[in-house]
Amino acid sequence: MGLYTSINIAATGMSVERLRTDVISNNIANATTTRTPEGGAYKKQTVIVEPISSKNPTWRFPFIDEEQDNGPGNGVRVRKIVKDSEMGRLVYDPSHPDAFKSGPHQGYVEYPNVNIVNEMVNMISANRAYEANSSVIQGSKEMFAAALEIGR
């Protein structure tokens, strides 16, 4: 394991959490958007995260089975950003320009499927994870500084 591996791993976590924060902010900003370029109401977006594979790590714990890939890893990355296909809440407002003109939902307006309370909880979670990764970087820096002091 290299000297900066822990910092690199934490940096990938910080990048993912920053993107999650951006997506959550976009969801909150569009919580009342009833018309999009694709048509229909805005659909909530979610970030899907996966670990970065460590098939050929440069270092392994002495007790890890070489046949399995359960080493320390290389961090995380965003696999994709997906749109939730669930229909949003319907509000009866036949005078609204985006109200359904015909069909079983005639006169109803579809609002985005964004729940502000859930989005705020997700935002707090993303911020805490970002702070935790930042603390890992700070701790690594302090550990490196202490190691340099020992060498004097």
C-alpha positions as CSV (number, residue, x, y, z in Angstrom):
1,M,0.0,0.0,0.0
2,G,1.5,3.3,-1.1
3,L,1.9,6.3,1.1
4,Y,-0.9,8.2,-0.5
5,T,-3.4,5.3,-1.0
6,S,-5.6,6.3,1.9
7,I,-5.8,9.8,0.7
8,N,-6.6,8.7,-2.9
9,I,-9.4,6.4,-1.5
10,A,-10.9,9.1,0.6
11,A,-10.7,11.5,-2.3
12,T,-12.8,9.2,-4.5
13,G,-15.4,9.2,-1.6
14,M,-15.3,13.0,-1.5
15,S,-15.9,13.2,-5.3
16,V,-18.9,10.8,-5.1
17,E,-20.4,12.7,-2.2
18,R,-20.0,16.0,-4.0
19,L,-21.8,14.6,-7.0
20,R,-24.6,13.2,-4.7
21,T,-25.0,16.6,-3.2
22,D,-25.3,18.1,-6.7
23,V,-27.9,15.6,-7.7
24,I,-29.9,16.1,-4.5
25,S,-29.7,19.9,-4.9
26,N,-31.1,19.4,-8.5
27,N,-34.0,17.3,-7.1
28,I,-34.9,19.9,-4.5
29,A,-34.6,22.7,-7.1
30,N,-37.0,20.9,-9.4
31,A,-39.5,19.8,-6.7
32,T,-42.3,21.8,-8.5
33,T,-41.3,21.4,-12.1
34,T,-44.3,20.1,-14.1
35,R,-42.8,20.4,-17.6
36,T,-39.4,19.2,-18.8
37,P,-37.9,19.0,-22.3
38,E,-38.5,15.3,-22.3
39,G,-42.2,15.9,-21.5
40,G,-44.1,15.5,-18.2
41,A,-43.1,16.3,-14.7
42,Y,-39.5,16.2,-13.4
43,K,-38.4,12.7,-12.2
44,K,-36.2,12.3,-9.2
45,Q,-32.6,11.3,-9.8
46,T,-30.5,9.0,-7.7
47,V,-26.7,8.3,-7.8
48,I,-25.7,4.6,-8.0
49,V,-22.2,4.0,-6.5
50,E,-19.9,1.0,-6.8
51,P,-16.5,0.1,-5.5
52,I,-13.5,0.5,-7.7
53,S,-12.2,-2.9,-8.4
54,S,-9.0,-4.0,-6.8
55,K,-8.3,-7.1,-8.9
56,N,-4.6,-6.4,-9.0
57,P,-3.8,-4.3,-5.9
58,T,-0.2,-3.5,-5.2
59,W,-0.5,-4.6,-1.6
60,R,-2.5,-7.2,0.3
61,F,-3.1,-7.9,4.0
62,P,-1.2,-11.0,5.0
63,F,-4.3,-12.8,6.0
64,I,-6.3,-12.3,2.8
65,D,-6.9,-15.3,0.5
66,E,-5.3,-14.6,-2.8
67,E,-8.2,-16.2,-4.7
68,Q,-10.7,-13.7,-3.3
69,D,-10.9,-10.0,-4.1
70,N,-11.5,-8.7,-0.6
71,G,-8.5,-6.5,-0.2
72,P,-8.5,-2.9,1.0
73,G,-9.9,-1.6,-2.4
74,N,-9.3,1.5,-4.4
75,G,-12.2,3.6,-3.4
76,V,-15.6,4.2,-5.0
77,R,-17.0,5.7,-8.2
78,V,-20.4,6.6,-9.7
79,R,-21.8,3.8,-11.8
80,K,-24.7,5.9,-13.1
81,I,-27.3,8.4,-12.3
82,V,-30.8,7.0,-12.7
83,K,-34.2,8.6,-13.0
84,D,-37.0,7.3,-10.8
85,S,-39.9,6.1,-13.0
86,E,-42.5,6.3,-10.3
87,M,-45.4,8.6,-11.1
88,G,-45.5,11.8,-9.0
89,R,-48.4,13.1,-7.0
90,L,-51.5,14.2,-8.9
91,V,-53.3,17.5,-8.0
92,Y,-56.6,18.4,-9.5
93,D,-56.2,21.7,-11.3
94,P,-57.9,21.8,-14.7
95,S,-56.9,25.4,-15.3
96,H,-53.1,24.5,-15.1
97,P,-51.5,24.5,-18.6
98,D,-49.8,21.1,-17.8
99,A,-53.1,19.4,-16.7
100,F,-53.9,16.1,-18.5
101,K,-56.4,17.0,-21.3
102,S,-57.9,13.5,-21.6
103,G,-57.9,10.0,-20.1
104,P,-58.4,8.8,-16.6
105,H,-56.4,11.7,-15.1
106,Q,-58.2,14.5,-17.0
107,G,-57.8,17.8,-15.2
108,Y,-55.0,16.5,-12.9
109,V,-51.5,17.9,-12.9
110,E,-48.6,15.5,-12.2
111,Y,-46.0,17.0,-9.9
112,P,-42.5,15.6,-9.5
113,N,-42.0,12.5,-7.3
114,V,-39.5,14.4,-5.1
115,N,-40.1,14.2,-1.4
116,I,-38.3,17.3,0.2
117,V,-37.9,15.6,3.6
118,N,-36.2,12.6,2.1
119,E,-34.0,14.8,0.0
120,M,-32.9,16.8,3.0
121,V,-32.1,13.6,4.9
122,N,-30.1,12.4,1.9
123,M,-28.3,15.8,1.8
124,I,-27.3,15.5,5.4
125,S,-26.1,12.0,4.8
126,A,-24.0,13.1,1.8
127,N,-22.5,16.0,3.8
128,R,-21.6,13.7,6.8
129,A,-19.9,11.2,4.4
130,Y,-18.0,14.0,2.8
131,E,-16.8,15.3,6.2
132,A,-15.8,11.7,7.2
133,N,-13.7,11.3,4.1
134,S,-12.2,14.8,4.8
135,S,-11.3,13.6,8.3
136,V,-9.6,10.5,6.8
137,I,-7.4,12.8,4.7
138,Q,-6.6,15.0,7.6
139,G,-5.7,12.0,9.8
140,S,-3.4,10.6,7.1
141,K,-1.6,13.9,6.8
142,E,-1.1,14.0,10.5
143,M,0.2,10.4,10.5
144,F,2.6,11.2,7.7
145,A,3.9,14.2,9.6
146,A,4.4,12.1,12.7
147,A,6.3,9.5,10.7
148,L,8.6,12.3,9.4
149,E,9.2,13.5,12.9
150,I,10.2,10.0,14.0
151,G,12.8,10.0,11.2
152,R,14.6,13.1,12.4
